Amino acid sequence: MTATKQLIRVGHSPDPDDAFMFYALAKDKIDTGEYRFEHELVDIETLNRRAFEGELELTAISLHAYAYLSDKYAICSSGASMGDKYGPMVVAPKELTRQQLREATIAIPGELTTANLALRMCLGCEFKHVLVPFDQIIEAVVAGEWEGQTLDAGLIIHEGQLTYADSNLRLILDMGQWWFDETGLPLPLGANGIRKDLGAETIAEVHRLLKQSIQYGLEHRDDALDYAQEFGRGLDRAKADKFVGMYVNDWTLDFGPRGRQAVTELLARGHKAGVIPNLVIPEFVG
């Protein structure tokens, strides 16, 4: 009689870097032993919101959202999305000063995204914003409105960082560069959260398989990139390769001491700025 495998529901964004990361698990390229992985591809803000209910055993989460979820999830040491002198960007049809941005209406991909946290810290205030699905922000900014609300700029994540200029938009702020100038650290954007109630043995094994999947993708780059490009929303091969390289790299295999320091600093500064209510010390596994 075949033993029933334990189900691990995995949530991640439908974008090339997450797809690359989970390629080996999604396509049964590695032996998962007594675990069965079921993948759900959902935008990051939806995953952030779902994590409050603890629906998924393993889920991509913004590190901003983690500040509210540390009772339910620990951070996997593998699976980081880090921006090393690059990251989410504010773009607009015309040049805007920092002061003009504070008074502008900005499209954002989610209130719990790290992009939103970084921009609030950068501007030093709560700014007027409109929630727009991440893959429609560029189009909305070009149109200058979303569902009847006027837009002056947009905060873009994912592949929009490589394609905004194709729509004649200008880069106003790069949050990853701003963060590096402030701290000398990479900007930790997202991580994989693992549910703490799974128990130490399951947590350790699932984390091992996650890291193995990332390593497999890096070692079989062409095949993993073929799969990842399916989620590139118009990215050609060169741009898909560049984007994956930006967010799946040595940082993704392991945060390392500097990456962990960056997460701790992000949460501490977010709290000091009044964006995050409580000071959270990150808990890493693996």
C-alpha positions as CSV (number, residue, x, y, z in Angstrom):
1,M,0.0,0.0,0.0
2,T,1.4,3.4,-1.0
3,A,1.7,5.9,1.9
4,T,-0.2,9.1,1.5
5,K,2.1,12.0,1.0
6,Q,1.8,15.1,3.1
7,L,0.4,18.0,1.0
8,I,2.4,21.3,1.0
9,R,0.4,24.1,-0.7
10,V,2.8,26.6,-2.2
11,G,1.9,30.1,-3.2
12,H,4.0,32.3,-5.4
13,S,3.7,35.1,-7.9
14,P,3.1,34.5,-11.6
15,D,6.4,36.2,-12.6
16,P,9.6,34.8,-14.0
17,D,11.8,34.8,-11.0
18,D,9.4,32.9,-8.8
19,A,8.6,30.5,-11.6
20,F,12.3,29.9,-12.1
21,M,12.8,29.3,-8.4
22,F,10.0,26.7,-8.2
23,Y,10.7,25.1,-11.6
24,A,12.1,21.8,-10.2
25,L,9.2,21.4,-7.8
26,A,6.5,22.3,-10.3
27,K,7.9,20.0,-13.0
28,D,8.9,17.0,-10.7
29,K,12.6,17.4,-11.3
30,I,13.6,16.4,-7.8
31,D,12.5,13.7,-5.4
32,T,10.2,15.2,-2.9
33,G,10.0,12.1,-0.7
34,E,6.9,12.0,1.5
35,Y,5.7,15.4,0.5
36,R,3.5,16.5,-2.4
37,F,3.6,20.1,-3.6
38,E,0.6,21.8,-5.0
39,H,1.3,25.2,-6.6
40,E,-1.0,28.3,-6.6
41,L,0.1,31.3,-8.7
42,V,-1.3,34.5,-7.3
43,D,-0.2,38.1,-7.2
44,I,1.9,39.0,-4.2
45,E,-0.6,41.3,-2.5
46,T,-3.2,38.6,-2.6
47,L,-0.7,36.2,-1.1
48,N,0.1,38.7,1.6
49,R,-3.6,39.0,2.5
50,R,-4.1,35.2,2.4
51,A,-1.2,34.6,4.8
52,F,-3.1,36.3,7.6
53,E,-5.4,33.2,7.5
54,G,-2.4,30.8,7.3
55,E,-4.0,29.1,4.2
56,L,-0.7,28.0,2.6
57,E,2.0,25.9,4.2
58,L,4.7,27.7,2.1
59,T,4.1,31.1,0.6
60,A,5.9,34.0,-1.0
61,I,5.3,37.1,1.2
62,S,6.5,40.6,1.1
63,L,8.9,41.4,4.0
64,H,6.6,44.3,4.8
65,A,3.7,41.9,5.3
66,Y,5.9,39.6,7.4
67,A,6.0,42.3,10.0
68,Y,2.3,41.4,10.7
69,L,2.7,37.6,10.2
70,S,5.6,36.6,12.4
71,D,3.3,34.7,14.7
72,K,2.3,32.4,11.9
73,Y,5.3,32.2,9.6
74,A,9.0,32.0,9.8
75,I,11.3,33.2,7.0
76,C,13.0,30.5,4.9
77,S,16.7,31.3,4.5
78,S,16.4,30.2,0.9
79,G,14.0,32.0,-1.6
80,A,14.9,35.6,-1.0
81,S,14.2,38.3,-3.6
82,M,16.8,41.0,-3.0
83,G,17.5,44.1,-4.9
84,D,21.2,45.0,-4.8
85,K,21.3,48.7,-5.7
86,Y,18.0,48.1,-7.7
87,G,14.4,47.4,-6.9
88,P,10.9,48.7,-7.3
89,M,10.7,51.9,-9.2
90,V,8.6,55.0,-9.3
91,V,7.9,56.0,-12.9
92,A,6.0,58.8,-14.5
93,P,5.3,60.5,-17.9
94,K,7.3,63.6,-16.8
95,E,10.0,64.5,-14.3
96,L,8.8,64.9,-10.7
97,T,10.8,66.2,-7.7
98,R,10.7,64.4,-4.3
99,Q,8.3,67.1,-3.0
100,Q,6.0,66.8,-6.1
101,L,5.9,63.0,-5.4
102,R,4.7,63.7,-1.8
103,E,1.8,65.6,-3.3
104,A,1.1,63.2,-6.2
105,T,-1.3,60.4,-6.6
106,I,0.7,57.2,-7.1
107,A,-0.5,53.8,-8.3
108,I,0.8,51.0,-6.0
109,P,0.7,47.2,-6.4
110,G,-0.4,46.7,-2.8
111,E,-0.3,48.3,0.6
112,L,1.6,45.4,2.2
113,T,4.3,45.2,-0.5
114,T,7.8,46.1,0.5
115,A,7.8,48.5,-2.4
116,N,5.1,50.5,-0.7
117,L,7.0,50.4,2.7
118,A,10.2,51.6,1.0
119,L,8.5,54.5,-0.8
120,R,6.7,55.6,2.4
121,M,10.0,55.6,4.2
122,C,11.7,57.4,1.3
123,L,9.1,60.2,1.1
124,G,8.7,60.4,4.8
125,C,4.9,60.5,4.7
126,E,1.8,58.7,3.8
127,F,1.1,59.7,0.2
128,K,-2.1,59.6,-1.9
129,H,-2.3,56.2,-3.6
130,V,-4.5,54.1,-5.7
131,L,-4.4,50.3,-5.7
132,V,-3.8,48.9,-9.2
133,P,-2.9,45.3,-10.2
134,F,0.9,45.2,-10.6
135,D,0.7,44.1,-14.2
136,Q,-1.6,47.1,-15.1
137,I,0.3,49.9,-13.4
138,I,2.3,51.0,-16.5
139,E,-0.8,51.1,-18.7
140,A,-2.7,53.1,-16.0
141,V,0.1,55.6,-15.6
142,V,0.3,56.1,-19.4
143,A,-3.4,56.7,-19.4
144,G,-3.1,59.0,-16.4
145,E,-6.0,57.4,-14.6
146,W,-7.4,54.2,-13.0
147,E,-11.1,53.6,-12.7
148,G,-11.8,57.3,-12.8
149,Q,-9.0,58.3,-10.4
150,T,-6.2,60.5,-11.7
151,L,-2.7,59.1,-11.5
152,D,0.6,61.1,-11.6
153,A,3.0,58.2,-11.2
154,G,3.3,54.5,-10.6
155,L,5.2,52.2,-8.3
156,I,6.3,49.2,-10.4
157,I,7.5,45.8,-9.5
158,H,8.4,42.6,-11.3
159,E,9.2,42.8,-15.1
160,G,7.9,46.4,-15.3
161,Q,11.3,47.4,-14.1
162,L,12.7,46.4,-17.5
163,T,9.9,47.5,-19.7
164,Y,8.6,50.9,-18.5
165,A,10.8,52.9,-20.9
166,D,9.0,51.1,-23.8
167,S,5.9,53.1,-22.8
168,N,7.9,56.4,-22.7
169,L,7.8,56.6,-18.9
170,R,10.7,58.1,-16.9
171,L,12.4,56.7,-13.9
172,I,11.8,59.0,-10.9
173,L,13.1,56.8,-8.1
174,D,14.7,53.4,-7.8
175,M,13.9,52.2,-4.3
176,G,16.8,49.7,-4.3
177,Q,19.3,52.4,-5.0
178,W,17.7,54.7,-2.5
179,W,17.9,52.0,0.2
180,F,21.6,51.2,-0.6
181,D,22.5,54.9,-0.4
182,E,20.7,55.0,3.0
183,T,22.1,51.8,4.5
184,G,24.8,50.3,2.3
185,L,22.7,47.1,2.2
186,P,20.6,45.3,-0.5
187,L,16.9,45.9,-0.3
188,P,15.1,42.7,0.8
189,L,11.8,42.6,-1.0
190,G,10.3,39.2,-0.6
191,A,10.8,35.8,1.0
192,N,9.2,32.5,1.4
193,G,7.3,32.1,4.6
194,I,6.8,28.7,6.1
195,R,4.0,28.0,8.6
196,K,5.4,27.6,12.0
197,D,2.8,25.0,13.1
198,L,4.2,22.4,10.7
199,G,6.7,21.3,13.2
200,A,10.5,21.3,13.2
201,E,11.0,18.1,11.1
202,T,8.6,19.1,8.3
203,I,9.9,22.7,8.3
204,A,13.4,21.5,7.9
205,E,12.6,19.1,5.1
206,V,10.4,21.5,3.1
207,H,13.1,24.1,3.4
208,R,15.7,21.6,2.1
209,L,13.5,20.9,-0.9
210,L,12.9,24.6,-1.6
211,K,16.7,25.2,-1.6
212,Q,17.2,22.1,-3.8
213,S,14.7,23.5,-6.3
214,I,16.5,26.8,-6.5
215,Q,19.8,25.1,-6.9
216,Y,18.4,22.9,-9.7
217,G,17.1,25.9,-11.6
218,L,20.5,27.6,-11.4
219,E,22.3,24.4,-12.5
220,H,19.8,23.8,-15.4
221,R,19.3,27.5,-16.3
222,D,18.2,27.1,-19.9
223,D,15.4,24.6,-19.1
224,A,14.3,26.6,-16.0
225,L,14.4,29.8,-18.1
226,D,12.2,28.2,-20.8
227,Y,9.6,27.6,-18.0
228,A,10.0,31.0,-16.4
229,Q,9.6,32.8,-19.7
230,E,6.0,31.6,-19.9
231,F,5.3,34.0,-17.0
232,G,7.2,37.0,-18.5
233,R,4.3,38.9,-20.0
234,G,6.0,39.8,-23.2
235,L,9.6,39.7,-22.0
236,D,11.9,38.4,-24.7
237,R,14.5,35.8,-23.9
238,A,17.3,38.3,-23.1
239,K,15.1,40.4,-20.8
240,A,13.7,37.3,-19.1
241,D,17.2,36.1,-18.5
242,K,18.3,39.5,-17.1
243,F,15.2,39.7,-14.8
244,V,15.8,36.2,-13.4
245,G,19.4,37.0,-12.8
246,M,18.4,40.1,-10.8
247,Y,16.2,38.2,-8.4
248,V,17.4,34.5,-8.4
249,N,21.1,34.4,-7.4
250,D,23.3,33.8,-4.4
251,W,21.0,35.8,-2.2
252,T,18.2,33.4,-3.2
253,L,20.1,30.3,-2.2
254,D,20.7,31.9,1.2
255,F,20.1,35.3,2.8
256,G,23.5,35.0,4.4
257,P,24.6,37.3,7.3
258,R,24.3,40.5,5.2
259,G,20.9,39.6,3.9
260,R,19.6,38.8,7.3
261,Q,21.0,42.2,8.5
262,A,19.2,43.9,5.7
263,V,15.8,42.3,6.8
264,T,16.4,43.3,10.4
265,E,17.3,46.8,9.3
266,L,14.2,47.1,7.0
267,L,11.8,46.1,9.8
268,A,13.5,48.3,12.3
269,R,13.5,51.4,10.1
270,G,9.9,50.7,9.0
271,H,8.9,50.7,12.7
272,K,10.9,53.8,13.5
273,A,9.2,55.6,10.5
274,G,5.8,54.7,12.0
275,V,4.8,52.5,9.1
276,I,5.1,49.2,11.0
277,P,3.3,49.3,14.3
278,N,5.6,46.9,16.3
279,L,9.3,46.2,16.2
280,V,9.7,42.7,14.7
281,I,12.9,40.7,15.0
282,P,12.9,38.3,12.0
283,E,13.0,34.6,12.6
284,F,14.8,32.5,10.0
285,V,14.8,28.8,9.4
286,G,17.3,26.7,7.5
